[in-house]
Amino acid sequence: MDDGRTIDSEMTDGKMMDGKTIDGKTRLCGLIGNPVEHTMSPVIHNTLAGHCGHNLVYVPFLVEEGNLADAVRGAYALNVLGLNVTVPYKSAVIDSLVETDDLAARIGAVNTLVRTEGGYKGYNTDMSGLYRAMVSEGIRIEGEEIVLLGAGGAARAVAYLCGEQKAGKVWLLNRTYEKAERVAEEVNAAFGREVVVPMLLSDYEKLPERKFLAIQGTSVGLAPKEDDVVIEDAAFYRKIHTGFDLIYKPFTTRFMRLVREAGGEAYNGLKMLLYQGIIAYELWNQVEITEKEAALVYDRMKREMGIS
Ligand code: NAP
C-alpha cells in the first residue's frame, strides 16, 4: 500500500543525511533551551564531528518550563556526553551541576555542560568564544576604552571579559540604569578596580571626546526587527573606530552599517557563536580545533544562513 511515504536511500543503513553512521558507539551531545528550533549549534557540532571523524551526533532538545532539573538528570543517566544551554536556562542550570568553572560562577551563567564523574561541570564558552572571535579579527581589549551597549546576560559576560582582559575603561550604557549599575558594581568588585562605568543609554552624548571600541550587546536590531538600533545619532558613531555587534541575524546589522558609514570597522556575532561552539566541542572531546577547521565550519554556517 502506498501511504505517501518514501524511503530516502541516504537515510538507510543507519546513515544520517550527511553520511554519518549511527551505531552502538555513537555519542550524543545536544542543546537544551526554549525555543531551540532556530539554533545553528547542530551545524557547528555535526560539521566538526564529521570533519574530525568522531562518532558523535548533536541534536536540539526543547525543554519546557519546570523540566530543567529532570532534563539534566535524564541526560546524565542516558550517558549524554555534553550539553549546551541557551535561553532561558543559562543561570538556572547552575543548580543542577556538580561543579561550575570559577569564571562561569562569577558571571552567573553557564552555556556548556561537560560530563564528569557524578554529574556535569558547567562552563561559560560565550565569553571565551567572544574573545577568540575578537582575536581572530585582530581586535584587542587590553588597554582599550570600550563602550558596551546593554546590561543583559550577554553584556554582563562581556563586561567580565573586559575586566579579565585588562580593558582600560568600559562605559556601560543601558536603558535601565540600575542594571548597568549592578553589573558595574559586580565587575569592579571582582577585579578590584573601577573598570566599568555605568551610564544611562540616553546619556551617550556625555561620553568623552575620543575613539572607542564599541560592543553592541542589546537585543535591539535582531531579526525580524532589522531596522532597529539603540542609538540613531551619527555623532555617536563617529566616536567608534571598531564596532562589534553580538547579533548575527541579520548578517549585517543596522548598528554595523552606521559604524561603517561613520568610517569605522564593524563585525557581527557569528564568529562568537562559532567559537563558543568550538570551545565546547574541545571540552567534550579533548581535542584542539585548528583555525583551518574553524574556517570550514564558519563557511558552512554562512551557507546555512544563505550568505555566500
Ligand atoms: P537580555 O538578557 O534579554 O538583555 C537584553 C538587553 O537589551 C538589555 O540590556 C536590555 O535593556 C536591552 N534592550 C532590549 N530592548 C531594548 C530597547 N528597546 N531599547 C534599549 N535597550 C533594549 O539578552 P542577552 O541574552 O543579553 O542577549 C543580547 C543579544 O546578544 C541578543 O540579541 C542575542 O542574540 C545576542 N547574543 C549573541 C551571542 C552570540 O554567540 N553571538 C551569544 C549570546 C547573545 P534593559 O536592561 O533596559 O531591559
Residues whose N, C-alpha, C, O or C-beta is under 5 A from the ligand:
A	BS01	NAP	G150 A151 G152 G153 A154 A155 R175 T176 K179 G217 T218 S219 V220 L222 L246 I247 G269 L270 M272 L273
